[in-house]
């Protein structure tokens, strides 16, 4: 039953995507409003197909329907309920199904949002592009990545269960869906970018309508990446959270280009500048999500995150090439119309800072992309097996990261058009003193190392600048009789909250990577050891059969207080034991415990101890960034600028399109 329902649902989604594209294409060619409205209705059939396919897969997993090959290969009767549900995205075919579900949801929300403007050509073209992307992913499920393929031969009574690493921590229920909400969410602004290029409506109207789509997608991707680091920290047992793994980089690359876009788009809205930059950044972001899908789903990478070799790699790579080729061709075709009426008036101005920000993010993305794909290119060309490790990434990206921290402090304080020296001094003097005093205090407390001290100083500089901006907004709200909390809403103030989250992440990253301590101790029951001012006492070990795994847990007392239980798990079909660390988390340091080797005949166990300073600031910073994104996407206080008027046909209502550049006050 699941196979029949799932196959029919995939066929429905694929057929609706293709028919919707065809209907919209004919309606656009004939300028037929009725067909444009009819084309929008196919979106709901696409959503129905995705939802039904998901229901069919979840029913097959929950009912242990091992007649489906996907269930037989990735599920077992002893798998706990939570990991039974998450099995849908624990392997290749199910992850494509999750992608299609999220994409169909986004397209449906878009259709609902623009239902009153279904006959607008830019909306119709955007829907057509989005349906084209949906058709590709439904086509994968209908062909080489079919999640409803039946088992050949006898139906097994049980299966091996999910990958042991994917049923060892509840974060697996949140990390992949958050990443997908970010990855897939960039389809909508990409679709509008192509629609603007096709229709020639290249002003700022389409930006207004896609601004929040981009912000939410960026926010989801940010939280997803941070959750991925937390999952790595809590599950893999090596005490780290980021290792420049190629698949980690695959999600980080579109985040870099999207971050550049959400900054530089403000220059286009305010000064009608950087049009080519912004279109190129949107295209690059969406293209990198497809490239990331290729890297994680094709089997070309050897990574703890990557799925095994599959037949869909060539199809995804061909789709990536098509997206890039079409986008470049459209940008080249519209080159004359993309010339910006605005220009940079002075090197010390907010728009100049945004341009420098773009260059820095582009350089960051290039460095990461080169380090990620260079081994693949070398193997394809010469057959050489190469690897690019963390030293390359750390050495190449550190200067860019420092530059971005500096720009994060300076850019919001600069006025548009031109900044007077007195203005810059007035706005940045106290943040600069905060950064300087922070470095002095760190040195006084015995901290050493140019890299971390520079990171702390720049983080304090950027954090103080953000707090200054928020303080001014709060003061203005009080003077205007508004609630203080209302001053935090809006893109500008929400962005400052995001900056504070970045500051926390930067401080946590610099401290944990520079001042951590790690050691392994052979301890008999009752023996203690010390590391970086913390003591650990090994008490005993217990063994427990939990159905889907056999768990060996060590009881370890930390600093004479609470007992923690690092463990080793042996899964029935696993070739080796999977470690599960136990962490005492605090605001200033974590004590990270692992059971490296279980007790021998004499009762001696090997306990790993890592002391990680300020690492909790990473997860806190990620949460602050997510909250700031919500604040930035929420409408703030709208103040009508003098001279604002509609300058071109746009998706947005006339009172939200850009003003004439000359009418913007300096």
FISE-780274 format. One record per residue (C-alpha): x, y, z. Coordinates in pm, whole numbers, m for minus. Layout:
FISE-780274
R | X | Y | Z $
...
This chain:
FISE-780274
R | 0 | 0 | 0 $
R | 278 | 245 | 90 $
R | 460 | 173 | m234 $
R | 146 | 230 | m445 $
R | 46 | 549 | m261 $
R | 401 | 685 | m260 $
R | 462 | 613 | m628 $
R | 130 | 770 | m723 $
R | 209 | 1076 | m508 $
R | 549 | 1123 | m673 $
R | 386 | 1089 | m1015 $
R | 126 | 1348 | m913 $
R | 393 | 1593 | m801 $
R | 597 | 1545 | m1118 $
R | 296 | 1574 | m1350 $
R | 161 | 1880 | m1169 $
R | 502 | 2052 | m1186 $
R | 531 | 1992 | m1561 $
R | 171 | 2083 | m1639 $
R | 195 | 2394 | m1423 $
R | 507 | 2504 | m1610 $
R | 342 | 2441 | m1947 $
R | 24 | 2626 | m1849 $
R | 218 | 2926 | m1722 $
R | 442 | 2930 | m2030 $
R | 141 | 2932 | m2263 $
R | m35 | 3196 | m2055 $
R | 273 | 3419 | m2062 $
R | 317 | 3376 | m2435 $
R | m49 | 3452 | m2509 $
R | m90 | 3713 | m2233 $
R | m385 | 3510 | m2106 $
R | m477 | 3595 | m1742 $
R | m698 | 3288 | m1705 $
R | m417 | 3050 | m1790 $
R | m180 | 3232 | m1553 $
R | m429 | 3181 | m1271 $
R | m477 | 2817 | m1371 $
R | m102 | 2763 | m1373 $
R | m83 | 2883 | m1013 $
R | m337 | 2623 | m906 $
R | m104 | 2339 | m1004 $
R | 114 | 2443 | m711 $
R | m139 | 2290 | m474 $
R | m125 | 1958 | m658 $
R | 254 | 1964 | m625 $
R | 215 | 2019 | m251 $
R | m43 | 1740 | m230 $
R | 195 | 1503 | m407 $
R | 482 | 1589 | m169 $
R | 265 | 1556 | 143 $
R | 113 | 1225 | 33 $
R | 455 | 1084 | m52 $
R | 583 | 1187 | 292 $
R | 281 | 1031 | 463 $
R | 336 | 710 | 266 $
R | 702 | 695 | 368 $
R | 633 | 767 | 734 $
R | 356 | 506 | 739 $
R | 594 | 250 | 588 $
R | 854 | 327 | 854 $
R | 613 | 325 | 1147 $
R | 443 | 5 | 1031 $
R | 778 | m168 | 959 $
R | 691 | m226 | 594 $
R | 1012 | m400 | 487 $
R | 873 | m462 | 139 $
R | 1011 | m115 | 57 $
R | 1381 | m131 | m16 $
R | 1440 | 202 | 159 $
R | 1279 | 75 | 479 $
R | 1460 | m259 | 459 $
R | 1798 | m87 | 414 $
R | 1760 | 189 | 674 $
R | 1514 | 82 | 944 $
R | 1476 | m185 | 1210 $
R | 1203 | m292 | 1448 $
R | 1414 | m196 | 1749 $
R | 1475 | 162 | 1631 $
R | 1319 | 411 | 1880 $
R | 1022 | 614 | 1760 $
R | 1212 | 943 | 1721 $
R | 1478 | 784 | 1501 $
R | 1213 | 591 | 1310 $
R | 1063 | 924 | 1204 $
R | 1402 | 1076 | 1123 $
R | 1497 | 772 | 915 $
R | 1318 | 946 | 628 $
R | 1610 | 1185 | 588 $
R | 1884 | 950 | 709 $
R | 1965 | 817 | 362 $
R | 1970 | 934 | 0 $
R | 1620 | 870 | m133 $
R | 1446 | 996 | 181 $
R | 1654 | 1313 | 186 $
R | 1541 | 1393 | m168 $
R | 1182 | 1339 | m53 $
R | 1236 | 1586 | 234 $
R | 1381 | 1836 | m15 $
R | 1073 | 1801 | m238 $
R | 840 | 1842 | 61 $
R | 1010 | 2161 | 181 $
R | 1026 | 2301 | m173 $
R | 657 | 2230 | m236 $
R | 574 | 2403 | 92 $
R | 773 | 2712 | m5 $
R | 611 | 2729 | m350 $
R | 265 | 2693 | m194 $
R | 334 | 2976 | 51 $
R | 459 | 3188 | m238 $
R | 144 | 3117 | m441 $
R | m73 | 3201 | m144 $
R | 117 | 3523 | m77 $
R | 90 | 3644 | m437 $
R | m259 | 3509 | m505 $
R | m392 | 3859 | m583 $
R | m114 | 3916 | m836 $
R | m119 | 3582 | m1013 $
R | m145 | 3755 | m1353 $
R | 164 | 3968 | m1297 $
R | 430 | 3834 | m1539 $
R | 709 | 3852 | m1282 $
R | 506 | 3638 | m1039 $
R | 415 | 3394 | m1317 $
R | 778 | 3359 | m1429 $
R | 895 | 3311 | m1070 $
R | 636 | 3037 | m1020 $
R | 738 | 2873 | m1347 $
R | 1105 | 2867 | m1240 $
R | 1019 | 2729 | m896 $
R | 802 | 2457 | m1053 $
R | 1094 | 2372 | m1282 $
R | 1313 | 2309 | m977 $
R | 1034 | 2100 | m824 $
R | 1001 | 1898 | m1145 $
R | 1372 | 1816 | m1128 $
R | 1353 | 1677 | m774 $
R | 1030 | 1489 | m836 $
R | 1196 | 1352 | m1148 $
R | 1483 | 1220 | m935 $
R | 1232 | 1038 | m715 $
R | 1050 | 901 | m1016 $
R | 1377 | 769 | m1158 $
R | 1717 | 698 | m1004 $
R | 1631 | 805 | m648 $
R | 1298 | 628 | m603 $
R | 1220 | 597 | m228 $
R | 931 | 357 | m299 $
R | 1122 | 88 | m485 $
R | 1022 | m263 | m373 $
R | 1259 | m525 | m240 $
R | 1368 | m775 | m502 $
R | 1308 | m1128 | m377 $
R | 1205 | m1232 | m28 $
R | 1088 | m959 | 207 $
R | 1315 | m943 | 516 $
R | 1169 | m961 | 864 $
R | 1394 | m687 | 997 $
R | 1657 | m441 | 884 $
R | 1987 | m293 | 1005 $
R | 1842 | 38 | 1121 $
R | 1974 | 387 | 1044 $
R | 2342 | 470 | 1044 $
R | 2448 | 443 | 1412 $
R | 2566 | 805 | 1409 $
R | 2215 | 910 | 1303 $
R | 2036 | 740 | 1592 $
R | 2260 | 853 | 1874 $
R | 2134 | 1206 | 1949 $
R | 1795 | 1385 | 1917 $
R | 1955 | 1674 | 1725 $
R | 1920 | 1461 | 1413 $
R | 1552 | 1555 | 1429 $
R | 1634 | 1927 | 1400 $
R | 1967 | 1977 | 1223 $
R | 1877 | 1836 | 875 $
R | 1528 | 1994 | 854 $
R | 1672 | 2334 | 951 $
R | 1942 | 2302 | 686 $
R | 1682 | 2209 | 425 $
R | 1457 | 2500 | 522 $
R | 1757 | 2723 | 455 $
R | 1890 | 2545 | 146 $
R | 1555 | 2511 | m26 $
R | 1430 | 2852 | 84 $
R | 1675 | 3026 | m149 $
R | 1479 | 2884 | m444 $
R | 1217 | 3160 | m408 $
R | 1447 | 3466 | m430 $
R | 1641 | 3288 | m707 $
R | 1316 | 3237 | m898 $
R | 1228 | 3605 | m864 $
R | 1578 | 3706 | m972 $
R | 1541 | 3503 | m1294 $
R | 1190 | 3641 | m1340 $
R | 1324 | 3997 | m1310 $
R | 1592 | 3919 | m1569 $
R | 1342 | 3759 | m1809 $
R | 1084 | 4039 | m1781 $
R | 1342 | 4317 | m1778 $
R | 1200 | 4467 | m1459 $
R | 1536 | 4508 | m1297 $
R | 1473 | 4792 | m1057 $
R | 1425 | 4747 | m688 $
R | 1059 | 4639 | m678 $
R | 1126 | 4264 | m683 $
R | 1377 | 4303 | m401 $
R | 1111 | 4436 | m168 $
R | 896 | 4128 | m215 $
R | 1179 | 3875 | m175 $
R | 1357 | 4043 | 117 $
R | 1189 | 3844 | 392 $
R | 1208 | 3518 | 195 $
R | 1583 | 3560 | 182 $
R | 1608 | 3657 | 548 $
R | 1410 | 3356 | 666 $
R | 1607 | 3118 | 444 $
R | 1931 | 3270 | 571 $
R | 1812 | 3241 | 930 $
R | 1716 | 2875 | 892 $
R | 2049 | 2796 | 728 $
R | 2236 | 2979 | 1005 $
R | 2057 | 2785 | 1279 $
R | 2103 | 2462 | 1083 $
R | 2479 | 2513 | 1056 $
R | 2509 | 2593 | 1428 $
R | 2299 | 2287 | 1515 $
R | 2529 | 2082 | 1293 $
R | 2830 | 2202 | 1492 $
R | 2649 | 2122 | 1816 $
R | 2555 | 1777 | 1687 $
R | 2917 | 1710 | 1593 $
R | 3029 | 1825 | 1937 $
R | 2772 | 1612 | 2119 $
R | 2796 | 1297 | 1907 $
R | 3131 | 1238 | 1738 $
R | 3336 | 1240 | 2058 $
R | 3639 | 1429 | 1932 $
R | 3564 | 1741 | 2132 $
R | 3530 | 1970 | 1830 $
R | 3245 | 2118 | 1631 $
R | 3395 | 2222 | 1297 $
R | 3665 | 2045 | 1099 $
R | 3625 | 2198 | 750 $
R | 3468 | 1872 | 644 $
R | 3379 | 1898 | 271 $
R | 3012 | 1842 | 345 $
R | 3018 | 2103 | 622 $
R | 3167 | 2338 | 364 $
R | 2885 | 2252 | 124 $
R | 2637 | 2419 | 359 $
R | 2876 | 2699 | 458 $
R | 2937 | 2817 | 100 $
R | 2579 | 2931 | 24 $
R | 2566 | 3085 | 371 $
R | 2864 | 3306 | 281 $
R | 2715 | 3430 | m47 $
R | 2370 | 3475 | 109 $
R | 2521 | 3678 | 393 $
R | 2690 | 3902 | 139 $
R | 2355 | 3943 | m39 $
R | 2149 | 4038 | 268 $
R | 2400 | 4316 | 332 $
R | 2453 | 4452 | m18 $
R | 2085 | 4444 | m108 $
R | 2042 | 4740 | 127 $
R | 2271 | 4944 | m98 $
R | 2054 | 4858 | m398 $
R | 1732 | 4949 | m220 $
R | 1870 | 5275 | m82 $
R | 2102 | 5391 | m361 $
R | 2000 | 5174 | m662 $
R | 2353 | 5026 | m667 $
R | 2516 | 4682 | m695 $
R | 2244 | 4535 | m917 $
R | 2481 | 4292 | m1091 $
R | 2639 | 4201 | m758 $
R | 2305 | 4118 | m600 $
R | 2173 | 3914 | m890 $
R | 2503 | 3730 | m909 $
R | 2498 | 3661 | m535 $
R | 2145 | 3519 | m551 $
R | 2238 | 3300 | m846 $
R | 2559 | 3191 | m671 $
R | 2370 | 3107 | m351 $
R | 2114 | 2888 | m525 $
R | 2380 | 2730 | m747 $
R | 2590 | 2646 | m442 $
R | 2293 | 2473 | m279 $
R | 2272 | 2250 | m587 $
R | 2649 | 2196 | m584 $
R | 2625 | 2109 | m215 $
R | 2353 | 1858 | m298 $
R | 2586 | 1703 | m556 $
R | 2872 | 1682 | m306 $
R | 2657 | 1519 | m36 $
R | 2442 | 1292 | m254 $
R | 2673 | 1174 | m533 $
R | 2925 | 980 | m324 $
R | 3223 | 1177 | m462 $
R | 3329 | 1274 | m109 $
R | 3446 | 1056 | 176 $
R | 3279 | 1220 | 474 $
R | 3091 | 1124 | 787 $
R | 2806 | 1338 | 650 $
R | 2800 | 1217 | 288 $
R | 2575 | 941 | 163 $
R | 2713 | 643 | m23 $
R | 2772 | 643 | m396 $
R | 2453 | 687 | m594 $
R | 2339 | 718 | m956 $
R | 2200 | 1071 | m920 $
R | 2533 | 1253 | m921 $
R | 2544 | 1315 | m1299 $
R | 2183 | 1439 | m1300 $
R | 2248 | 1690 | m1019 $
R | 2572 | 1805 | m1179 $
R | 2392 | 1857 | m1512 $
R | 2118 | 2055 | m1335 $
R | 2385 | 2267 | m1165 $
R | 2548 | 2338 | m1502 $
R | 2209 | 2431 | m1652 $
R | 2130 | 2673 | m1367 $
R | 2469 | 2844 | m1398 $
R | 2458 | 2863 | m1778 $
R | 2104 | 3003 | m1795 $
R | 2170 | 3255 | m1519 $
R | 2492 | 3384 | m1675 $
R | 2324 | 3407 | m2015 $
R | 2035 | 3611 | m1871 $
R | 2266 | 3845 | m1681 $
R | 2471 | 3898 | m1998 $
R | 2155 | 3955 | m2202 $
R | 2030 | 4222 | m1962 $
R | 2371 | 4381 | m1914 $
R | 2265 | 4725 | m2038 $
R | 1961 | 4741 | m1810 $
R | 2165 | 4630 | m1509 $
R | 2374 | 4944 | m1505 $
R | 2308 | 5110 | m1172 $
R | 2197 | 5474 | m1168 $
R | 2363 | 5518 | m828 $
R | 2736 | 5527 | m763 $
R | 2979 | 5540 | m474 $
R | 3037 | 5905 | m391 $
R | 3317 | 5857 | m139 $
R | 3540 | 5568 | m24 $
R | 3434 | 5629 | 336 $
R | 3058 | 5566 | 317 $
R | 2816 | 5291 | 398 $
R | 2780 | 5178 | 37 $
R | 3160 | 5157 | 1 $
R | 3172 | 4947 | 319 $
R | 2903 | 4716 | 177 $
R | 3108 | 4674 | m140 $
R | 3416 | 4587 | 69 $
R | 3197 | 4346 | 263 $
R | 3093 | 4181 | m64 $
R | 3454 | 4144 | m175 $
R | 3551 | 3989 | 159 $
R | 3265 | 3738 | 156 $
R | 3336 | 3650 | m207 $
R | 3703 | 3590 | m121 $
R | 3599 | 3377 | 177 $
R | 3368 | 3170 | m42 $
R | 3636 | 3127 | m310 $
R | 3893 | 3006 | m55 $
R | 3649 | 2752 | 92 $
R | 3528 | 2638 | m252 $
R | 3883 | 2593 | m379 $
R | 3985 | 2389 | m77 $
R | 3672 | 2175 | m107 $
R | 3679 | 2088 | m477 $
R | 4055 | 2094 | m545 $
R | 4102 | 1729 | m434 $
R | 3814 | 1629 | m664 $
R | 3965 | 1816 | m957 $
R | 4310 | 1669 | m892 $
R | 4169 | 1318 | m881 $
R | 3961 | 1371 | m1194 $
R | 4255 | 1514 | m1392 $
R | 4558 | 1322 | m1265 $
R | 4414 | 1045 | m1052 $
R | 4598 | 1188 | m749 $
R | 4446 | 1128 | m406 $
R | 4488 | 1461 | m225 $
R | 4338 | 1613 | 85 $
R | 4310 | 1973 | 198 $
R | 4306 | 1994 | 575 $
R | 4214 | 2242 | 844 $
R | 4553 | 2425 | 839 $
R | 4485 | 2554 | 486 $
R | 4138 | 2680 | 575 $
R | 4245 | 2834 | 906 $
R | 4543 | 3012 | 754 $
R | 4356 | 3144 | 450 $
R | 4029 | 3244 | 614 $
R | 4156 | 3401 | 938 $
R | 4257 | 3736 | 778 $
R | 3924 | 3753 | 596 $
R | 3737 | 3679 | 917 $
R | 3917 | 3961 | 1098 $
R | 3834 | 4195 | 811 $
R | 3467 | 4102 | 830 $
R | 3457 | 4164 | 1206 $
R | 3606 | 4509 | 1148 $
R | 3356 | 4590 | 871 $
R | 3072 | 4461 | 1089 $
R | 3157 | 4732 | 1341 $
R | 3229 | 5014 | 1097 $
R | 2968 | 4977 | 821 $
R | 2650 | 5039 | 1028 $
R | 2809 | 5350 | 1180 $
R | 2887 | 5510 | 844 $
R | 2630 | 5738 | 678 $
R | 2523 | 5696 | 317 $
R | 2699 | 5886 | 38 $
R | 2983 | 6041 | 240 $
R | 3110 | 6028 | 596 $
R | 3270 | 6327 | 765 $
R | 3568 | 6253 | 988 $
R | 3389 | 6405 | 1287 $
R | 3088 | 6178 | 1235 $
R | 3301 | 5863 | 1214 $
R | 3499 | 5964 | 1523 $
R | 3184 | 6038 | 1722 $
R | 3017 | 5708 | 1633 $
R | 3315 | 5478 | 1671 $
R | 3527 | 5625 | 1950 $
R | 3359 | 5434 | 2233 $
R | 3341 | 5102 | 2045 $
R | 3712 | 5145 | 1963 $
R | 3791 | 5204 | 2329 $
R | 3589 | 4892 | 2420 $
R | 3797 | 4683 | 2180 $
R | 4125 | 4828 | 2307 $
R | 4039 | 4780 | 2675 $
R | 3927 | 4423 | 2604 $
R | 4268 | 4336 | 2458 $
R | 4446 | 4503 | 2751 $
R | 4231 | 4311 | 3000 $
R | 4296 | 3980 | 2823 $
R | 4672 | 4037 | 2832 $
R | 4652 | 4137 | 3199 $
R | 4478 | 3806 | 3275 $
R | 4758 | 3615 | 3104 $
R | 4602 | 3537 | 2768 $
R | 4849 | 3520 | 2480 $
R | 4837 | 3468 | 2105 $
R | 4797 | 3730 | 1834 $
R | 4503 | 3555 | 1664 $
R | 4271 | 3513 | 1964 $
R | 4360 | 3855 | 2110 $
R | 4283 | 4022 | 1778 $
R | 3956 | 3827 | 1759 $
R | 3856 | 3935 | 2111 $
R | 3940 | 4299 | 2041 $
R | 3754 | 4314 | 1711 $
R | 3458 | 4127 | 1861 $
R | 3438 | 4380 | 2144 $
R | 3465 | 4662 | 1887 $
R | 3181 | 4516 | 1678 $
R | 2969 | 4427 | 1981 $
R | 2998 | 4776 | 2131 $
R | 2909 | 4931 | 1795 $
R | 2597 | 4713 | 1773 $
R | 2497 | 4794 | 2131 $
R | 2542 | 5164 | 2057 $
R | 2304 | 5140 | 1761 $
R | 2047 | 4951 | 1969 $
R | 2083 | 5201 | 2251 $
R | 2008 | 5490 | 2016 $
R | 1696 | 5310 | 1889 $
R | 1574 | 5242 | 2242 $
R | 1629 | 5606 | 2338 $
R | 1438 | 5721 | 2029 $
R | 1152 | 5485 | 2117 $
R | 1132 | 5625 | 2468 $
R | 1124 | 5979 | 2340 $
R | 847 | 5884 | 2099 $
R | 643 | 5717 | 2371 $
R | 678 | 5369 | 2220 $
R | 747 | 5049 | 2417 $
R | 1119 | 4973 | 2440 $
R | 1077 | 4621 | 2304 $
R | 923 | 4763 | 1986 $
R | 1252 | 4937 | 1908 $
R | 1421 | 4601 | 1852 $
R | 1201 | 4514 | 1555 $
R | 1291 | 4598 | 1198 $
R | 1574 | 4510 | 966 $
R | 1826 | 4758 | 1105 $
R | 1787 | 4674 | 1474 $
R | 1732 | 4304 | 1409 $
R | 2057 | 4311 | 1214 $
R | 2235 | 4456 | 1517 $
R | 2104 | 4165 | 1728 $
R | 2240 | 3927 | 1463 $
R | 2575 | 4108 | 1489 $
R | 2575 | 4046 | 1864 $
R | 2520 | 3676 | 1794 $
R | 2814 | 3678 | 1553 $
R | 3027 | 3841 | 1823 $
R | 2942 | 3560 | 2066 $
R | 3025 | 3298 | 1803 $
R | 3357 | 3468 | 1722 $
R | 3459 | 3485 | 2088 $
R | 3356 | 3124 | 2151 $
R | 3539 | 3003 | 1842 $
R | 3860 | 3193 | 1924 $
R | 3867 | 3086 | 2290 $
R | 3780 | 2719 | 2238 $
R | 4020 | 2671 | 1948 $
R | 4312 | 2855 | 2113 $
R | 4295 | 2778 | 2484 $
R | 4148 | 2429 | 2508 $
R | 4319 | 2140 | 2690 $
R | 4281 | 1769 | 2626 $
R | 4426 | 1451 | 2771 $
R | 4353 | 1082 | 2822 $
R | 4389 | 910 | 3158 $
R | 4410 | 540 | 3252 $
R | 4208 | 519 | 3570 $
R | 4103 | 240 | 3801 $
R | 3778 | 277 | 4001 $
R | 3826 | 546 | 4264 $
R | 4128 | 708 | 4098 $
R | 4132 | 1075 | 4000 $
R | 4314 | 1298 | 3752 $
R | 4337 | 1674 | 3698 $
R | 4341 | 1892 | 3386 $
R | 4330 | 2273 | 3355 $
R | 4207 | 2319 | 3711 $
R | 3937 | 2049 | 3692 $
R | 3943 | 1709 | 3861 $
R | 3773 | 1391 | 3736 $
R | 3719 | 1075 | 3938 $
R | 3640 | 745 | 3770 $
R | 3383 | 557 | 3980 $
R | 3258 | 251 | 3791 $
R | 3118 | 114 | 3465 $
R | 2777 | m31 | 3381 $
R | 2659 | m231 | 3079 $
R | 2299 | m211 | 2958 $
R | 2110 | m369 | 2668 $
R | 1873 | m107 | 2526 $
R | 1720 | m316 | 2246 $
R | 1865 | m131 | 1949 $
R | 2214 | m107 | 2106 $
R | 2435 | m232 | 2386 $
R | 2565 | 55 | 2600 $
R | 2875 | 61 | 2820 $
R | 2867 | 368 | 3046 $
R | 3139 | 502 | 3273 $
R | 3043 | 696 | 3585 $
R | 3278 | 994 | 3628 $
R | 3252 | 1260 | 3897 $
R | 3364 | 1611 | 3794 $
R | 3512 | 1851 | 4050 $
R | 3367 | 1649 | 4335 $
R | 3011 | 1723 | 4224 $
R | 2773 | 1571 | 3973 $
R | 2840 | 1232 | 3813 $
R | 2852 | 1219 | 3431 $
R | 2828 | 912 | 3207 $
R | 3032 | 901 | 2884 $
R | 2945 | 583 | 2698 $
R | 3023 | 348 | 2411 $
R | 2734 | 204 | 2207 $
R | 2753 | m117 | 2006 $
R | 2477 | m142 | 1745 $
R | 2382 | m485 | 1608 $
R | 2491 | m410 | 1252 $
R | 2772 | m167 | 1343 $
R | 3130 | m267 | 1278 $
R | 3265 | m64 | 1571 $
R | 3143 | 98 | 1889 $
R | 3007 | 451 | 1869 $
R | 3109 | 689 | 2142 $
R | 2870 | 919 | 2324 $
R | 3041 | 1197 | 2522 $
R | 2904 | 1346 | 2840 $
R | 2953 | 1719 | 2887 $
R | 2941 | 1944 | 3189 $
R | 2847 | 2274 | 3031 $
R | 2913 | 2610 | 3194 $
R | 2920 | 2973 | 3087 $
R | 3300 | 2988 | 3101 $
R | 3414 | 2633 | 3018 $
R | 3295 | 2283 | 2935 $
R | 3440 | 1963 | 3076 $
R | 3399 | 1711 | 2795 $
R | 3427 | 1344 | 2890 $
R | 3461 | 1039 | 2664 $
R | 3500 | 669 | 2736 $
R | 3793 | 590 | 2505 $
R | 3854 | 227 | 2612 $
R | 3617 | 29 | 2837 $
R | 3757 | m136 | 3151 $
R | 4003 | m422 | 3105 $
R | 4025 | m731 | 3323 $
R | 4184 | m524 | 3599 $
R | 3902 | m268 | 3583 $
R | 4119 | 8 | 3433 $
R | 3942 | 231 | 3180 $
R | 4075 | 507 | 2955 $
R | 3885 | 833 | 3007 $
R | 3926 | 1126 | 2767 $
R | 3897 | 1475 | 2916 $
R | 3870 | 1798 | 2715 $
R | 3838 | 2137 | 2882 $
R | 3686 | 2381 | 2632 $
R | 3661 | 2748 | 2735 $
R | 3359 | 2957 | 2628 $
R | 3232 | 2694 | 2386 $
R | 2875 | 2742 | 2509 $
R | 2894 | 3093 | 2360 $
R | 2886 | 2931 | 2015 $
R | 2544 | 2777 | 2067 $
R | 2417 | 3088 | 2246 $
R | 2544 | 3305 | 1961 $
R | 2363 | 3087 | 1708 $
R | 2038 | 3125 | 1901 $
R | 2087 | 3504 | 1917 $
R | 2148 | 3513 | 1541 $
R | 1826 | 3320 | 1481 $
R | 1633 | 3555 | 1708 $
R | 1785 | 3857 | 1537 $
R | 1678 | 3721 | 1199 $
R | 1320 | 3701 | 1325 $
R | 1340 | 4061 | 1447 $
R | 1489 | 4176 | 1116 $
R | 1215 | 4005 | 914 $
R | 940 | 4156 | 1128 $
R | 821 | 4497 | 1001 $
R | 973 | 4780 | 1197 $
R | 869 | 5138 | 1224 $
R | 819 | 5263 | 870 $
R | 914 | 5621 | 803 $
R | 824 | 5762 | 468 $
R | 1127 | 5920 | 305 $
R | 1075 | 6249 | 123 $
R | 1031 | 6222 | m249 $
R | 949 | 5852 | m255 $
R | 760 | 5755 | m567 $
R | 703 | 5465 | m796 $
R | 958 | 5459 | m1075 $
R | 869 | 5142 | m1265 $
R | 616 | 4858 | m1277 $
R | 700 | 4624 | m991 $
R | 559 | 4341 | m789 $
R | 548 | 4562 | m483 $
R | 278 | 4824 | m430 $
R | 381 | 5171 | m549 $
R | 446 | 5311 | m202 $
R | 718 | 5051 | m131 $
R | 924 | 5079 | m446 $
R | 1250 | 5269 | m440 $
R | 1268 | 5646 | m431 $
R | 1464 | 5844 | m686 $
R | 1828 | 5843 | m576 $
R | 1838 | 6223 | m570 $
R | 1553 | 6231 | m318 $
R | 1735 | 6021 | m57 $
R | 1871 | 6243 | 221 $
R | 2242 | 6210 | 288 $
